[in-house]
Amino acid sequence: MMSYYQKIQQILGDKSSYYLDHTCEKIRRNRLSLPSFDSVENFQDSDRNVQVLKSLSQL
């Protein structure tokens, strides 16, 4: 049985290492912030409509 990673490699073909082995050198890892369980609450006071907030909460 093929793993998901192997399936993705097969779909990408010759370009798989180009996409999957890329390391970004422009944005440092410490500049990224991962969303937490309450990330959507940060957007509740914005002007985003209900559907957008619902979609964000499903991520």
Phi and psi restraints in degrees (range 20) as a CNS / XPLOR table:
assign (resid 1 and name C) (resid 2 and name N)
       (resid 2 and name CA) (resid 2 and name C) 1.0 -85.7 20.0 2
assign (resid 2 and name N) (resid 2 and name CA)
       (resid 2 and name C) (resid 3 and name N) 1.0 136.3 20.0 2
assign (resid 2 and name C) (resid 3 and name N)
       (resid 3 and name CA) (resid 3 and name C) 1.0 -75.2 20.0 2
assign (resid 3 and name N) (resid 3 and name CA)
       (resid 3 and name C) (resid 4 and name N) 1.0 164.8 20.0 2
assign (resid 3 and name C) (resid 4 and name N)
       (resid 4 and name CA) (resid 4 and name C) 1.0 -59.5 20.0 2
assign (resid 4 and name N) (resid 4 and name CA)
       (resid 4 and name C) (resid 5 and name N) 1.0 -40.2 20.0 2
assign (resid 4 and name C) (resid 5 and name N)
       (resid 5 and name CA) (resid 5 and name C) 1.0 -62.2 20.0 2
assign (resid 5 and name N) (resid 5 and name CA)
       (resid 5 and name C) (resid 6 and name N) 1.0 -42.9 20.0 2
assign (resid 5 and name C) (resid 6 and name N)
       (resid 6 and name CA) (resid 6 and name C) 1.0 -65.4 20.0 2
assign (resid 6 and name N) (resid 6 and name CA)
       (resid 6 and name C) (resid 7 and name N) 1.0 -36.5 20.0 2
assign (resid 6 and name C) (resid 7 and name N)
       (resid 7 and name CA) (resid 7 and name C) 1.0 -63.9 20.0 2
assign (resid 7 and name N) (resid 7 and name CA)
       (resid 7 and name C) (resid 8 and name N) 1.0 -42.9 20.0 2
assign (resid 7 and name C) (resid 8 and name N)
       (resid 8 and name CA) (resid 8 and name C) 1.0 -63.4 20.0 2
assign (resid 8 and name N) (resid 8 and name CA)
       (resid 8 and name C) (resid 9 and name N) 1.0 -43.3 20.0 2
assign (resid 8 and name C) (resid 9 and name N)
       (resid 9 and name CA) (resid 9 and name C) 1.0 -59.5 20.0 2
assign (resid 9 and name N) (resid 9 and name CA)
       (resid 9 and name C) (resid 10 and name N) 1.0 -41.4 20.0 2
assign (resid 9 and name C) (resid 10 and name N)
       (resid 10 and name CA) (resid 10 and name C) 1.0 -65.4 20.0 2
assign (resid 10 and name N) (resid 10 and name CA)
       (resid 10 and name C) (resid 11 and name N) 1.0 -40.9 20.0 2
assign (resid 10 and name C) (resid 11 and name N)
       (resid 11 and name CA) (resid 11 and name C) 1.0 -65.8 20.0 2
assign (resid 11 and name N) (resid 11 and name CA)
       (resid 11 and name C) (resid 12 and name N) 1.0 -42.2 20.0 2
assign (resid 11 and name C) (resid 12 and name N)
       (resid 12 and name CA) (resid 12 and name C) 1.0 -74.3 20.0 2
assign (resid 12 and name N) (resid 12 and name CA)
       (resid 12 and name C) (resid 13 and name N) 1.0 -23.4 20.0 2
assign (resid 12 and name C) (resid 13 and name N)
       (resid 13 and name CA) (resid 13 and name C) 1.0 64.0 20.0 2
assign (resid 13 and name N) (resid 13 and name CA)
       (resid 13 and name C) (resid 14 and name N) 1.0 -133.1 20.0 2
assign (resid 13 and name C) (resid 14 and name N)
       (resid 14 and name CA) (resid 14 and name C) 1.0 -62.6 20.0 2
assign (resid 14 and name N) (resid 14 and name CA)
       (resid 14 and name C) (resid 15 and name N) 1.0 -22.5 20.0 2
assign (resid 14 and name C) (resid 15 and name N)
       (resid 15 and name CA) (resid 15 and name C) 1.0 -90.9 20.0 2
assign (resid 15 and name N) (resid 15 and name CA)
       (resid 15 and name C) (resid 16 and name N) 1.0 3.6 20.0 2
assign (resid 15 and name C) (resid 16 and name N)
       (resid 16 and name CA) (resid 16 and name C) 1.0 -59.5 20.0 2
assign (resid 16 and name N) (resid 16 and name CA)
       (resid 16 and name C) (resid 17 and name N) 1.0 -45.1 20.0 2
assign (resid 16 and name C) (resid 17 and name N)
       (resid 17 and name CA) (resid 17 and name C) 1.0 -69.1 20.0 2
assign (resid 17 and name N) (resid 17 and name CA)
       (resid 17 and name C) (resid 18 and name N) 1.0 -30.1 20.0 2
assign (resid 17 and name C) (resid 18 and name N)
       (resid 18 and name CA) (resid 18 and name C) 1.0 -59.9 20.0 2
assign (resid 18 and name N) (resid 18 and name CA)
       (resid 18 and name C) (resid 19 and name N) 1.0 -43.5 20.0 2
assign (resid 18 and name C) (resid 19 and name N)
       (resid 19 and name CA) (resid 19 and name C) 1.0 -85.5 20.0 2
assign (resid 19 and name N) (resid 19 and name CA)
       (resid 19 and name C) (resid 20 and name N) 1.0 -41.0 20.0 2
assign (resid 19 and name C) (resid 20 and name N)
       (resid 20 and name CA) (resid 20 and name C) 1.0 -85.6 20.0 2
assign (resid 20 and name N) (resid 20 and name CA)
       (resid 20 and name C) (resid 21 and name N) 1.0 -23.4 20.0 2
assign (resid 20 and name C) (resid 21 and name N)
       (resid 21 and name CA) (resid 21 and name C) 1.0 -102.5 20.0 2
assign (resid 21 and name N) (resid 21 and name CA)
       (resid 21 and name C) (resid 22 and name N) 1.0 8.7 20.0 2
assign (resid 21 and name C) (resid 22 and name N)
       (resid 22 and name CA) (resid 22 and name C) 1.0 -67.3 20.0 2
assign (resid 22 and name N) (resid 22 and name CA)
       (resid 22 and name C) (resid 23 and name N) 1.0 138.3 20.0 2
assign (resid 22 and name C) (resid 23 and name N)
       (resid 23 and name CA) (resid 23 and name C) 1.0 -122.5 20.0 2
assign (resid 23 and name N) (resid 23 and name CA)
       (resid 23 and name C) (resid 24 and name N) 1.0 118.7 20.0 2
assign (resid 23 and name C) (resid 24 and name N)
       (resid 24 and name CA) (resid 24 and name C) 1.0 -71.4 20.0 2
assign (resid 24 and name N) (resid 24 and name CA)
       (resid 24 and name C) (resid 25 and name N) 1.0 130.5 20.0 2
assign (resid 24 and name C) (resid 25 and name N)
       (resid 25 and name CA) (resid 25 and name C) 1.0 -109.3 20.0 2
assign (resid 25 and name N) (resid 25 and name CA)
       (resid 25 and name C) (resid 26 and name N) 1.0 -2.8 20.0 2
assign (resid 25 and name C) (resid 26 and name N)
       (resid 26 and name CA) (resid 26 and name C) 1.0 -92.0 20.0 2
assign (resid 26 and name N) (resid 26 and name CA)
       (resid 26 and name C) (resid 27 and name N) 1.0 -35.0 20.0 2
assign (resid 26 and name C) (resid 27 and name N)
       (resid 27 and name CA) (resid 27 and name C) 1.0 -114.3 20.0 2
assign (resid 27 and name N) (resid 27 and name CA)
       (resid 27 and name C) (resid 28 and name N) 1.0 120.1 20.0 2
assign (resid 27 and name C) (resid 28 and name N)
       (resid 28 and name CA) (resid 28 and name C) 1.0 -76.6 20.0 2
assign (resid 28 and name N) (resid 28 and name CA)
       (resid 28 and name C) (resid 29 and name N) 1.0 149.2 20.0 2
assign (resid 28 and name C) (resid 29 and name N)
       (resid 29 and name CA) (resid 29 and name C) 1.0 -57.1 20.0 2
assign (resid 29 and name N) (resid 29 and name CA)
       (resid 29 and name C) (resid 30 and name N) 1.0 -37.1 20.0 2
assign (resid 29 and name C) (resid 30 and name N)
       (resid 30 and name CA) (resid 30 and name C) 1.0 -71.7 20.0 2
assign (resid 30 and name N) (resid 30 and name CA)
       (resid 30 and name C) (resid 31 and name N) 1.0 -9.8 20.0 2
assign (resid 30 and name C) (resid 31 and name N)
       (resid 31 and name CA) (resid 31 and name C) 1.0 -87.1 20.0 2
assign (resid 31 and name N) (resid 31 and name CA)
       (resid 31 and name C) (resid 32 and name N) 1.0 -11.5 20.0 2
assign (resid 31 and name C) (resid 32 and name N)
       (resid 32 and name CA) (resid 32 and name C) 1.0 -88.4 20.0 2
assign (resid 32 and name N) (resid 32 and name CA)
       (resid 32 and name C) (resid 33 and name N) 1.0 147.3 20.0 2
assign (resid 32 and name C) (resid 33 and name N)
       (resid 33 and name CA) (resid 33 and name C) 1.0 -127.5 20.0 2
assign (resid 33 and name N) (resid 33 and name CA)
       (resid 33 and name C) (resid 34 and name N) 1.0 130.0 20.0 2
assign (resid 33 and name C) (resid 34 and name N)
       (resid 34 and name CA) (resid 34 and name C) 1.0 -84.2 20.0 2
assign (resid 34 and name N) (resid 34 and name CA)
       (resid 34 and name C) (resid 35 and name N) 1.0 143.3 20.0 2
assign (resid 34 and name C) (resid 35 and name N)
       (resid 35 and name CA) (resid 35 and name C) 1.0 -68.3 20.0 2
assign (resid 35 and name N) (resid 35 and name CA)
       (resid 35 and name C) (resid 36 and name N) 1.0 146.1 20.0 2
assign (resid 35 and name C) (resid 36 and name N)
       (resid 36 and name CA) (resid 36 and name C) 1.0 -105.5 20.0 2
assign (resid 36 and name N) (resid 36 and name CA)
       (resid 36 and name C) (resid 37 and name N) 1.0 179.0 20.0 2
assign (resid 36 and name C) (resid 37 and name N)
       (resid 37 and name CA) (resid 37 and name C) 1.0 -62.7 20.0 2
assign (resid 37 and name N) (resid 37 and name CA)
       (resid 37 and name C) (resid 38 and name N) 1.0 -23.4 20.0 2
assign (resid 37 and name C) (resid 38 and name N)
       (resid 38 and name CA) (resid 38 and name C) 1.0 -107.4 20.0 2
assign (resid 38 and name N) (resid 38 and name CA)
       (resid 38 and name C) (resid 39 and name N) 1.0 21.4 20.0 2
assign (resid 38 and name C) (resid 39 and name N)
       (resid 39 and name CA) (resid 39 and name C) 1.0 -60.3 20.0 2
assign (resid 39 and name N) (resid 39 and name CA)
       (resid 39 and name C) (resid 40 and name N) 1.0 -36.6 20.0 2
assign (resid 39 and name C) (resid 40 and name N)
       (resid 40 and name CA) (resid 40 and name C) 1.0 -65.3 20.0 2
assign (resid 40 and name N) (resid 40 and name CA)
       (resid 40 and name C) (resid 41 and name N) 1.0 -31.3 20.0 2
assign (resid 40 and name C) (resid 41 and name N)
       (resid 41 and name CA) (resid 41 and name C) 1.0 -61.7 20.0 2
assign (resid 41 and name N) (resid 41 and name CA)
       (resid 41 and name C) (resid 42 and name N) 1.0 -26.1 20.0 2
assign (resid 41 and name C) (resid 42 and name N)
       (resid 42 and name CA) (resid 42 and name C) 1.0 -67.4 20.0 2
assign (resid 42 and name N) (resid 42 and name CA)
       (resid 42 and name C) (resid 43 and name N) 1.0 -20.9 20.0 2
assign (resid 42 and name C) (resid 43 and name N)
       (resid 43 and name CA) (resid 43 and name C) 1.0 -98.1 20.0 2
assign (resid 43 and name N) (resid 43 and name CA)
       (resid 43 and name C) (resid 44 and name N) 1.0 -6.0 20.0 2
assign (resid 43 and name C) (resid 44 and name N)
       (resid 44 and name CA) (resid 44 and name C) 1.0 -62.9 20.0 2
assign (resid 44 and name N) (resid 44 and name CA)
       (resid 44 and name C) (resid 45 and name N) 1.0 -30.5 20.0 2
assign (resid 44 and name C) (resid 45 and name N)
       (resid 45 and name CA) (resid 45 and name C) 1.0 -88.7 20.0 2
assign (resid 45 and name N) (resid 45 and name CA)
       (resid 45 and name C) (resid 46 and name N) 1.0 6.9 20.0 2
assign (resid 45 and name C) (resid 46 and name N)
       (resid 46 and name CA) (resid 46 and name C) 1.0 -87.8 20.0 2
assign (resid 46 and name N) (resid 46 and name CA)
       (resid 46 and name C) (resid 47 and name N) 1.0 -178.0 20.0 2
assign (resid 46 and name C) (resid 47 and name N)
       (resid 47 and name CA) (resid 47 and name C) 1.0 -94.5 20.0 2
assign (resid 47 and name N) (resid 47 and name CA)
       (resid 47 and name C) (resid 48 and name N) 1.0 18.4 20.0 2
assign (resid 47 and name C) (resid 48 and name N)
       (resid 48 and name CA) (resid 48 and name C) 1.0 -73.4 20.0 2
assign (resid 48 and name N) (resid 48 and name CA)
       (resid 48 and name C) (resid 49 and name N) 1.0 143.0 20.0 2
assign (resid 48 and name C) (resid 49 and name N)
       (resid 49 and name CA) (resid 49 and name C) 1.0 -77.0 20.0 2
assign (resid 49 and name N) (resid 49 and name CA)
       (resid 49 and name C) (resid 50 and name N) 1.0 170.6 20.0 2
assign (resid 49 and name C) (resid 50 and name N)
       (resid 50 and name CA) (resid 50 and name C) 1.0 -61.1 20.0 2
assign (resid 50 and name N) (resid 50 and name CA)
       (resid 50 and name C) (resid 51 and name N) 1.0 -39.9 20.0 2
assign (resid 50 and name C) (resid 51 and name N)
       (resid 51 and name CA) (resid 51 and name C) 1.0 -62.8 20.0 2
assign (resid 51 and name N) (resid 51 and name CA)
       (resid 51 and name C) (resid 52 and name N) 1.0 -39.8 20.0 2
assign (resid 51 and name C) (resid 52 and name N)
       (resid 52 and name CA) (resid 52 and name C) 1.0 -64.7 20.0 2
assign (resid 52 and name N) (resid 52 and name CA)
       (resid 52 and name C) (resid 53 and name N) 1.0 -43.9 20.0 2
assign (resid 52 and name C) (resid 53 and name N)
       (resid 53 and name CA) (resid 53 and name C) 1.0 -62.8 20.0 2
assign (resid 53 and name N) (resid 53 and name CA)
       (resid 53 and name C) (resid 54 and name N) 1.0 -39.3 20.0 2
assign (resid 53 and name C) (resid 54 and name N)
       (resid 54 and name CA) (resid 54 and name C) 1.0 -63.3 20.0 2
assign (resid 54 and name N) (resid 54 and name CA)
       (resid 54 and name C) (resid 55 and name N) 1.0 -43.9 20.0 2
assign (resid 54 and name C) (resid 55 and name N)
       (resid 55 and name CA) (resid 55 and name C) 1.0 -64.2 20.0 2
assign (resid 55 and name N) (resid 55 and name CA)
       (resid 55 and name C) (resid 56 and name N) 1.0 -41.2 20.0 2
assign (resid 55 and name C) (resid 56 and name N)
       (resid 56 and name CA) (resid 56 and name C) 1.0 -61.4 20.0 2
assign (resid 56 and name N) (resid 56 and name CA)
       (resid 56 and name C) (resid 57 and name N) 1.0 -39.3 20.0 2
assign (resid 56 and name C) (resid 57 and name N)
       (resid 57 and name CA) (resid 57 and name C) 1.0 -70.3 20.0 2
assign (resid 57 and name N) (resid 57 and name CA)
       (resid 57 and name C) (resid 58 and name N) 1.0 -21.9 20.0 2
assign (resid 57 and name C) (resid 58 and name N)
       (resid 58 and name CA) (resid 58 and name C) 1.0 -83.5 20.0 2
assign (resid 58 and name N) (resid 58 and name CA)
       (resid 58 and name C) (resid 59 and name N) 1.0 -11.7 20.0 2
